[in-house]
């Protein structure tokens, strides 16, 4: 996937105009590759995920975000299309499809060709800005150009989140890009042993003097004394999770808490979102939905589920089994420095077999890349957290028990989102390119 790969994250203490422009172009082109895979304009007005806006919103969202932040930072004198910059300004975080419908029902979306024209205009404006701006370095959170970098990283976030939406479209709405390549699968089942970790001190938080971009929720600092624990050697695979499904794990309320059982019952969930049943029986066979195609279920790829399903699997494994914590993940992931083997930044256009990436010295694999790892923690601020004035509602409104954390990035994560320090979060009923591993306290 060389033609589609993400460029390395910017070093903001030394980047020049050429590097800035290349990174911007790469951010922009990645999203356009996704949007141009949609085969007709009518499809943009559909929302393949009932908890997300129709795709038309995301076509206009990233360019509107750039303009609004650049005006806010006084790098641009005025907006270029105020109606669009209001309409496409902010996304949604509904707790039910009904709440989303109430929020967007009255919107009269523009024509797709007009939004493409708007995107072209915004790209021209930003390109000109990069050529003419006062490029003093380092670019830190107090620098006006932080708004430009924020726009690029926001663009990259929406490459990944939009890819999850397109993955839920019927394949007839999409055409796989020419250079898009999936990882191979050996379709082997691996014994997923529990590995003992001796514990230690985990240091959470991105240093303020780091030379790369960070979102406000990454900053602050917390030191945690991690007690000895055990964690599964690999992420839970499709083969592992198939056993849970075939043993009627979705039908047994003892594996679900009240909230998750209500969700499962209301939406009649019987298997992971990206599995395609070939019969009505839980013991039947399944195919698998990649971003653009349906293939045989790859047994050795990590399963992708929401937080509810991950927690249910842990209960099925036994009362001592749970998800890892942020501190445990941080402690072990600190040992993984061989980034060449990681499935990040579009090395592949899909997950890849577990165990094929760098391992920590304790013997745990796939801590970064492949798929996000759901954690047991609620999304929370680190001590010293301060919302950034350019984007005060980026993280702060989402702290608390309604959003669960995930770490490590996925195959689609790129830019700052692929960094070890990136603290991701979603509602527990939401799907991303996310899986999990099991853990136990000692």
C-alpha positions in Angstrom: 0.0 0.0 0.0 2.9 2.3 -0.6 0.8 4.8 -2.6 -1.6 5.1 0.3 0.7 5.2 3.3 0.7 7.9 5.8 3.7 10.2 6.1 5.5 10.1 9.5 4.2 12.5 12.1 5.6 16.0 11.9 8.5 17.1 14.1 7.3 20.6 15.0 10.7 21.9 16.2 12.3 21.5 12.7 9.6 21.2 10.0 10.0 23.4 6.9 7.4 24.6 4.4 8.0 21.7 2.1 7.5 19.2 4.9 4.3 21.0 6.1 2.8 21.0 2.6 3.6 17.4 2.0 2.0 16.4 5.3 -1.1 18.5 4.6 -1.4 17.0 1.1 -1.1 13.5 2.5 -3.7 14.2 5.2 -6.1 15.6 2.6 -5.5 12.9 0.0 -6.1 10.0 2.4 -9.6 11.3 3.2 -10.3 12.0 -0.5 -9.3 8.4 -1.4 -12.0 7.2 1.0 -14.7 9.7 -0.2 -14.0 8.9 -3.9 -14.5 5.2 -3.2 -18.3 6.0 -2.9 -19.8 5.2 -6.3 -22.7 7.6 -6.5 -23.8 10.9 -4.9 -27.0 9.4 -3.5 -25.0 7.2 -1.2 -23.5 10.3 0.6 -26.9 11.0 2.1 -27.1 7.6 3.8 -25.8 7.0 7.3 -24.5 3.4 7.4 -24.2 3.7 11.2 -27.4 4.8 12.9 -25.4 6.6 15.6 -23.5 8.8 13.1 -24.3 11.5 10.6 -24.8 10.7 7.0 -21.6 10.6 5.0 -22.3 14.0 3.4 -21.6 15.6 6.7 -18.0 14.1 6.8 -17.4 15.3 3.2 -17.7 18.8 4.5 -16.6 18.5 8.1 -12.8 18.4 7.8 -12.5 21.5 5.4 -14.9 23.4 7.6 -12.9 22.5 10.7 -9.7 23.9 9.1 -11.3 27.2 8.2 -13.0 27.7 11.6 -9.8 27.0 13.5 -7.6 29.1 11.2 -9.9 32.0 11.6 -10.0 31.5 15.4 -6.2 31.6 15.4 -6.2 34.7 13.2 -4.3 33.0 10.4 -7.2 33.8 8.1 -9.2 37.1 8.2 -12.6 35.5 7.6 -14.5 32.4 6.7 -15.0 31.5 3.0 -18.5 30.0 3.2 -20.1 30.8 6.6 -23.2 28.6 5.9 -21.0 25.6 5.4 -18.7 26.4 8.3 -21.8 26.4 10.6 -23.5 23.3 9.0 -20.3 21.2 9.0 -18.8 22.5 12.2 -19.4 19.9 14.8 -20.3 16.2 14.8 -22.6 14.2 17.0 -22.4 11.9 20.0 -25.9 10.5 20.4 -26.7 7.7 22.8 -29.4 6.4 20.5 -30.5 6.5 16.9 -33.6 8.4 18.0 -31.5 11.2 19.4 -29.5 11.5 16.2 -32.7 11.6 14.1 -34.0 14.5 16.3 -30.7 16.4 15.8 -30.5 16.1 12.0 -34.0 15.5 10.7 -34.6 19.1 9.6 -31.2 19.6 7.8 -31.4 20.3 4.1 -28.0 18.9 3.0 -26.2 20.7 0.0 -25.5 19.0 -3.3 -22.5 16.8 -3.3 -20.9 18.6 -6.3 -21.0 21.9 -4.3 -19.3 20.3 -1.3 -16.5 19.0 -3.6 -16.1 22.5 -4.9 -15.9 23.8 -1.3 -13.3 21.2 -0.5 -11.2 22.4 -3.5 -11.5 26.0 -2.4 -10.4 25.2 1.1 -7.4 23.2 -0.1 -6.3 26.1 -2.2 -6.6 28.5 0.8 -4.6 26.3 3.1 -1.9 25.6 0.5 -1.5 29.4 0.0 -1.3 29.8 3.8 1.5 27.3 4.1 3.5 29.1 1.4 3.1 32.5 3.0 2.8 32.0 6.8 5.4 33.2 9.4 7.0 29.8 10.0 8.7 30.3 13.4 9.7 27.2 15.2 9.0 25.3 17.4 5.3 25.1 16.7 3.9 24.5 20.2 0.3 24.7 21.6 0.6 28.5 22.1 1.8 29.0 18.4 -0.9 30.3 15.9 0.2 27.5 13.5 -0.9 24.9 16.1 -4.4 25.5 14.5 -3.0 24.4 11.1 -1.5 21.2 12.6 -4.7 20.6 14.6 -6.6 20.7 11.3 -4.2 18.2 9.7 -4.4 15.8 12.7 -8.2 16.2 12.8 -8.3 15.3 9.1 -6.4 12.1 9.9 -8.7 11.2 12.8 -11.7 11.4 10.4 -9.9 9.2 7.8 -10.1 6.4 10.4 -13.6 7.2 11.7 -15.0 7.6 8.2 -13.4 4.3 7.2 -15.5 2.6 10.0 -18.6 4.1 8.5 -17.9 3.0 5.0 -17.2 -0.5 6.3 -20.9 -0.6 7.3 -22.1 0.3 3.8 -23.3 -2.5 1.5 -20.4 -3.2 -0.8 -22.5 -2.0 -3.8 -22.0 1.6 -2.6 -18.2 1.3 -2.8 -15.3 0.6 -5.1 -12.0 -0.5 -3.6 -9.2 1.9 -4.5 -6.6 0.6 -6.9 -3.7 0.3 -4.5 -5.7 -0.9 -1.5 -4.3 -4.2 -0.2 -5.5 -6.4 2.6 -3.1 -8.4 4.9 -2.8 -12.1 4.3 -4.3 -14.7 6.6 -3.0 -18.1 7.5 -6.4 -19.0 9.0 -4.5 -20.8 11.8 -5.8 -20.9 15.3 -3.2 -19.9 18.0 -3.1 -20.9 21.6 -3.6 -17.6 23.4 -1.7 -18.1 26.6 -1.8 -15.8 29.6 1.6 -14.1 30.2 2.7 -13.0 33.6 3.8 -9.3 33.9 5.8 -8.4 36.9 4.3 -4.9 37.4 6.2 -1.7 37.9 5.7 2.1 37.6 3.7 3.4 34.6 4.1 7.0 33.6 1.0 8.3 31.9 0.8 11.5 29.8 2.7 13.2 26.9 5.5 15.5 28.0 4.7 19.2 27.2 8.1 19.6 25.5 7.5 16.7 23.1 8.2 17.8 19.5 5.1 16.3 18.0 1.5 17.3 18.0 -0.8 16.1 20.9 -4.4 16.6 21.7 -5.2 18.2 25.1 -6.3 14.9 26.7 -2.8 13.5 26.2 -1.2 16.1 28.4 -0.9 16.1 32.1 0.8 13.4 34.2 -0.1 10.4 36.3 2.3 7.9 37.9 0.7 4.5 38.7 2.2 1.7 40.7 1.1 -1.3 38.6 0.7 -4.5 40.5 1.7 -7.8 38.9 -0.9 -9.1 36.5 -1.4 -11.5 33.6 -2.5 -10.6 30.0 -3.2 -12.7 27.0 -0.2 -13.1 24.7 -2.3 -12.0 21.7 -5.3 -9.9 21.0 -8.5 -12.1 21.1 -8.9 -13.5 17.6 -11.9 -14.2 15.4 -11.3 -17.9 16.2 -11.3 -17.2 19.9 -14.5 -15.2 19.8 -16.2 -17.7 17.5 -16.2 -20.2 20.4 -18.0 -17.6 22.6 -20.6 -17.1 19.8 -21.1 -20.8 19.2 -21.5 -21.5 22.9 -24.4 -19.1 22.9 -22.5 -16.3 24.7 -24.9 -13.7 23.2 -27.9 -15.5 24.6 -26.7 -16.0 28.2 -27.5 -12.9 30.4 -24.9 -13.9 33.0 -22.2 -12.7 30.7 -23.7 -9.2 30.3 -24.5 -6.4 32.8 -27.9 -4.8 32.8 -26.9 -2.0 30.4 -25.2 -4.2 27.8 -27.9 -6.8 27.9 -30.5 -4.1 27.2 -28.4 -2.9 24.2 -28.0 -6.5 22.9 -31.7 -7.2 23.3 -32.9 -3.9 21.8 -30.8 -4.3 18.7 -31.0 -8.1 18.5 -27.2 -8.5 18.4 -26.0 -12.0 17.8 -22.4 -11.7 16.6 -19.7 -9.0 16.0 -20.7 -6.2 13.6 -18.3 -7.1 10.9 -19.2 -10.8 10.7 -21.7 -11.9 8.1 -23.8 -15.0 9.2 -24.3 -17.7 6.5 -27.2 -19.3 8.4 -29.6 -18.5 11.3 -27.7 -20.8 13.7 -25.1 -19.5 16.2 -23.1 -22.6 15.4 -23.1 -21.8 11.7 -20.4 -20.2 9.6 -19.5 -16.6 9.1 -17.9 -14.4 6.4 -16.1 -11.2 7.2 -16.5 -7.6 6.1 -13.3 -5.8 5.3 -13.6 -2.1 4.4 -14.6 -2.8 0.8 -15.2 -6.5 0.4 -16.6 -9.7 1.9 -14.1 -12.5 2.5 -13.8 -15.7 4.4 -13.6 -15.2 8.2 -9.9 -14.7 8.9 -9.4 -16.8 12.1 -6.0 -15.4 13.0 -7.0 -11.7 12.7 -8.2 -9.9 15.9 -11.9 -9.8 16.5 -13.4 -6.3 16.3 -16.2 -5.7 18.8 -17.6 -2.9 21.0 -16.8 -2.6 24.7 -20.0 -4.4 25.7 -19.0 -7.4 23.7 -15.4 -7.4 25.0 -16.6 -7.3 28.6 -19.1 -10.1 28.0 -16.3 -12.3 26.6 -14.2 -11.6 29.7 -17.1 -12.7 31.9 -17.5 -15.9 29.8 -13.8 -16.6 30.4 -14.3 -16.5 34.2 -14.9 -14.1 37.0 -11.2 -13.1 37.4 -10.9 -12.2 33.7 -11.2 -8.5 32.7 -9.9 -6.0 30.2 -6.5 -4.4 30.7 -6.2 -0.9 32.3 -4.6 2.1 30.8 -1.7 1.9 33.3 -1.1 -1.8 32.5 -1.2 -1.1 28.8 1.2 1.8 29.1 3.6 -0.2 31.2 3.9 -3.0 28.7 3.6 -0.9 25.6 6.6 1.2 26.7 8.8 -1.8 25.8 7.6 -1.9 22.1 10.0 0.3 20.0 10.2 -1.7 16.8 7.8 0.4 14.8 8.9 -1.2 11.4 6.7 -4.3 12.0 3.6 -2.4 13.3 0.4 -2.5 11.3 -0.1 1.3 11.6 -0.4 4.1 9.1 -1.9 1.9 6.4 0.8 -0.7 6.2 -2.2 -2.8 5.2 -5.8 -1.9 4.5 -7.1 -4.3 7.1 -6.1 -6.0 10.3 -3.4 -8.6 10.1 -2.6 -11.9 11.9 -2.0 -11.6 15.6 1.6 -12.3 16.6 3.0 -10.9 13.4 4.0 -7.6 15.0 6.6 -6.5 17.5 6.3 -8.0 21.0 7.2 -6.6 24.3 10.0 -8.2 26.2 7.5 -10.0 28.4 6.2 -11.8 25.3 2.9 -9.9 24.6 2.2 -9.1 21.0 0.2 -6.5 19.1 0.1 -3.8 21.7 0.2 -1.1 19.0 -1.5 -1.1 15.6 -3.6 -3.8 14.0 -6.7 -2.9 16.0 -7.4 -0.6 18.9 -7.4 -2.2 22.3 -10.5 -1.6 24.5 -9.5 -0.9 28.2 -11.4 -1.2 31.4 -11.0 2.6 32.2 -13.6 5.3 31.8 -12.2 8.2 29.8 -10.7 10.6 32.3 -8.4 13.7 32.5 -4.8 13.3 33.5 -3.8 15.5 36.5 -2.9 18.9 35.0 -5.3 18.6 32.1 -6.2 21.9 30.5 -8.6 22.2 27.5 -6.9 23.8 24.5 -8.5 27.2 23.8 -8.8 26.5 20.1 -10.9 23.3 20.8 -12.2 23.4 24.3 -14.8 20.6 23.7 -12.4 18.2 22.0 -12.3 15.9 25.1 -13.6 17.6 28.2 -17.3 16.9 27.6 -16.6 13.2 27.2 -14.9 12.4 30.6 -16.9 10.0 32.7 -18.5 6.6 32.6 -20.4 7.1 29.4 -17.1 6.7 27.3 -14.6 3.9 27.6 -10.9 4.2 26.7 -8.9 2.4 24.0 -5.2 2.6 23.2 -2.7 1.5 20.7 -4.1 2.5 17.3 -5.3 0.4 14.4 -4.2 -0.3 10.9 -6.0 2.9 9.8 -4.5 5.1 12.5 -2.0 7.7 11.2 -0.3 10.9 12.3 -0.6 11.7 16.0 -3.4 9.2 16.4 -0.9 6.4 15.9 1.3 7.6 18.8 1.6 5.6 22.0 0.4 8.7 23.9 -2.9 9.0 22.0 -5.8 8.4 24.4 -8.9 7.4 22.4 -12.4 7.0 23.7 -15.9 6.0 22.5 -19.3 5.0 23.9 -19.3 1.3 24.9 -21.9 0.5 22.2 -19.9 2.1 19.4 -17.8 0.2 16.8 -14.4 1.1 15.6 -11.5 -0.9 14.3 -11.2 -2.1 17.9 -10.6 -5.3 19.7 -9.2 -6.4 23.1 -7.1 -8.8 25.1 -7.9 -10.4 28.4 -6.2 -9.7 31.7 -6.2 -11.0 35.3 -4.9 -9.6 38.5 -2.5 -11.7 40.5 
